[in-house]
Amino acid sequence: MAVTDVLFPDQVVDLPPEAGDQTAVRFEPHEAWLQAAPREQQLAAMWRWFATRYDDPREATPHDASGDYLYTDGGPIRASEVLQARFGGRVDDAVIATLLRAIHQEVGEDWAPRRLDKAGA
């Protein structure tokens, strides 16, 4: 199950053009729009921002014989730290906490940096 399925069961949340360039390799929401956006769109924008920068280590990170991840491109990245650093003070903490619950439910706290050659994948 994808994080968006946890956030928005049976619902698709589209971002408007004023949210930012959604075709960019690394999505960056426009600050004024983000702060005024409805909760569902804030969640979708924060998830898009996060997902264009970080990968599930199970899918993107090699591991050794004992199953420990070998973060060859840096990491692990702590989801709570990067989301709070980027969106804290801009988006209500309860909205950030909602995204973190979904992220933790699906993958956990530790993520791998997404390589630029995979960002559009």
PyMOL commands that set and color helices and strands:
alter all, ss='L'
color gray80, all
select helices_A, chain A and resi 3-7+17-19+31-36+39-51+57-60+79-87+93-106+116-118
alter helices_A, ss='H'
color red, helices_A
select strands_A, chain A and resi 54-55+77-78+110-113
alter strands_A, ss='S'
color yellow, strands_A
deselect
rebuild
show_as cartoon
